[in-house]
Amino acid sequence: MPEGSTKPARTKRHARDQLGPTLAALFRHGQELQARQQDWNALLSLEAQERTWLVDWHGGVLQVLVESGVWLSWIRRHQKQICQRWNARYPEQRVERIEASVRPWHPRVAAPRVPASTAITGPAPAALRELAATTEGPLRGALERLIRTLDQAGTDTKDSTKEKGARSGAA
């Protein structure tokens, strides 16, 4: 074998040996968890696969994270069926129940910003008027309503079209 082909395997093994037994065990558990996540997904419906994650399994308990409280109740409702499927797949690691919790909210992930309101001033641009004049059908009607709204925004009265209609109907 060429020396270059064995070097990456040797380097990987050497690095793992230097990490110590605790980190090596954590690494193995992570690999096993990745493989079991696929098996976990096979036990569930498609909707639940995207919203639940297997965390650990030991002592007859599956530990699971879920996206929200809705999926927490879903797991509780289907617990018996899921445990039966798990036990059929892994008879050497039988489970009797599932401990599920809602995954933690990360404050670093900020809610989407609400865009600042844009001040609308009128009148409507000439290009918009030309586009409305050359357009046919329902789009023309929508463009004409937009032009009327923009023209109204440029006036001193800030009454909406609905308010103006109400006033003219009452008179």
N, C-alpha and C positions, 0 to 999 in steps of 0.2 A: 504494500500500500504506500502511496505517496505520503510524505511526511505532512504535507499541508492538509490532507483529508482527515487525519486523526487529531490534529492540533485543536480544532474547535471543541471536540468532545472532551479532550483532556483538560482544556482550559475551563470548560463549563463544570466538569467534575471537581477540579481543583478549587474553583471559586465556591462551590457548594460546600466542600469540606471545610473551608475557612470560615464560613458563616456560623458554624456551631450547630449543635444538635437541635436547639430550639427553633432556629430559623429554617433548618432543613426540614424539620417536621411540619412547620407552617407552610413551607413550599409544597411538600407532598400533599398536605391537606387541601391546599388551593387547587392543585391539579386534580385531586379526587373530586373536589366540589364542582369544578368546571365540568367534569364528566357526568357527575350526578345531576347537575342542573338540566342537562339534556334529557335525562331519564325523568326528572321531576316534571319537565314540560310535557313529556309523553303521557303523564298521568292526568293531565288537565285539559280543559277545553281551550280553544284558541284564544278566547278573550282573556282567560285567567293566566295563560302563559306569559303574556306581555305585562302583567300587573302583579305577579307574585315571584318571589325569589327564594330559593332554598338557601338557608344559612348553615345549618348543621343538623346532624342526626346522631343521637346517642341516648342510651338509657331508655329506649322505647319511645322517644319523643322526636318528632320532626320540628325543627325551628325554621320559621318562614317569615320573611318580610313581605308586606303587602303595600300596595300603592295608597289605599285609602280605607276608611271604615267600611265602605261598601264591600270591598274585597275581604275584609276581616270577617264580616258576617257570611260571605259566600264560602269562605274556607270552613267556618264552623258548620254550615249547613251540609257541606260535602265531605266532612272529616272522615266519616266511617268508610265511605267509598274510596277515598284517596288512600287511607291506611290499608285497606284490603288490596288495592292495586300495588302499593309499595311492598307489602308482605309477600305478594305473589312474585314480585320481581327480585326481592332481596330477602329470602326466607332466613338467612343467617343473621340479619339485622332487623328483626321485627319491630314494628312500632304500634303503639296503642292509641296515641293521640298526637295532635298537632298544636304547637304553641305558635301563634301568629301575632305579630305586632305591626303597627303602621310604621313604615320607614320614617326616619327622622327628617324633619324639615330643615333644610340647610339655609340659614339666614344669608349666606353669601350669594345665593341665587335670588336676586331682586325681582320683584314683580315688574311686569312690563310697564314702562313709563307711559303715562297718559300724555298724548301729544298736546302741546299748548294750543289754545284756541287761536285761530287766525282771524284777524280783523278783516271783515269784508267791507269794501267800500265800492261804491258805484260811480258812475254807471257801468254797464256791461261793456267789455271791449268790442271794438268794431269787428275784429276777426271772428268773435263768437256770433255776432249778428249776421255776418256773411255766411258762416257755416250753417246757421239755422235757416237762412233763406234758400240755400242750395240743397238742403236735406229734405227727404220725404218721409212720410209715415210717422210712427209713434216717436221716433227719435227727434223729429222736428218739434213735436209738441213738448217734449221734455226740455229741449234747448230753449224754446220760447218761455217756458216757465222759469228756467234758470235766469234768462235775461231779465224777466220781470222782477225776480227776486233781487238780482244784482242792482237793477235800477232803483228799486225801493231802498236798498241798503245805502245808497248815496244821498237819500233825502234826509231831512231833519226828523221826520216822523219815523220811528223805529217800530211801527205797528206791523204785525205780520199780515199776510194776505187773509188769514182766517179772521183776525181781529177786524180788518177793514170790511170783510164780508158781513160780519156780525153787526158792525155799525151801520152799514148801508141797508141791511135788512130791517133794522130797528127803526130807521128814519121814515 
